Amino acid sequence: MMKLLVAPAIAVVLILSITGCKSSSADGPALFCDTTCLKDTIKFNGDFALKPYVYISAKDCRADTLIWSYKGMGINRKTGFTYLLNNSVSINKDNIRCVFNDTSYAWLLFNDCATGRGYQLRLPFNKTADIGRKSSGINNIDKKFSISDNLVVNTDRGNIYIEDMITGKKAMMTFGQKLDIDYDAIHEYIDSVNITNSRIWVKILVDNKWVEKEKNITLE
């Protein structure tokens, strides 16, 4: 029976770089998380018989290469982190989650420390299937977003989408209109959410006014 596993991050050391990677300045804009230089590989390991894993290696203070596989797969799948996201992001081990669905796939959820923008990657454990990726994630790594741990949530500016990371069952709610959301400044448009397997509640900016919307849902 498949089970949900949130793997702990191990073997990670974050240190100050002497080559220009710096933490946030007291005089600069507030950051989502500490941007201290990422130096060593972040490792997630699934507690299943075939030992699936997801690794993020670092270079020049930033995430550089994403590697994932399992015992018996025969190869390591590998891709450039910036190439995959089409953006350079700063990550912190305390602001990243990895959820394994045995050796079917793993979800990697994280937020950019500089902007707070949420990213979501669905990594298939086979040699050819496409990677799923979202750069409009609403992750519960953000303390203003209360979301059940089994759910992945994102938006397309007009709707909010919910998916169970293990079963694949989905639900959604419309905002009622298209919103001009800047994902790099998400809280200027989506103040907070509270999302469970049976209910969606959001506080969003509509026509320069904060509005609360909610909906009872059934994942299917």
Helices and strands as residue ranges (DSSP letters): E 5-6, E 42-45, E 53-59, E 62-69, E 77-80, H 81-85, G 93-95, E 96-101, E 105-111, E 118-124, E 132-137, E 145-147, E 151-155, E 159-164, E 170-174, G 183-188, E 190-195, E 199-206, E 209-216
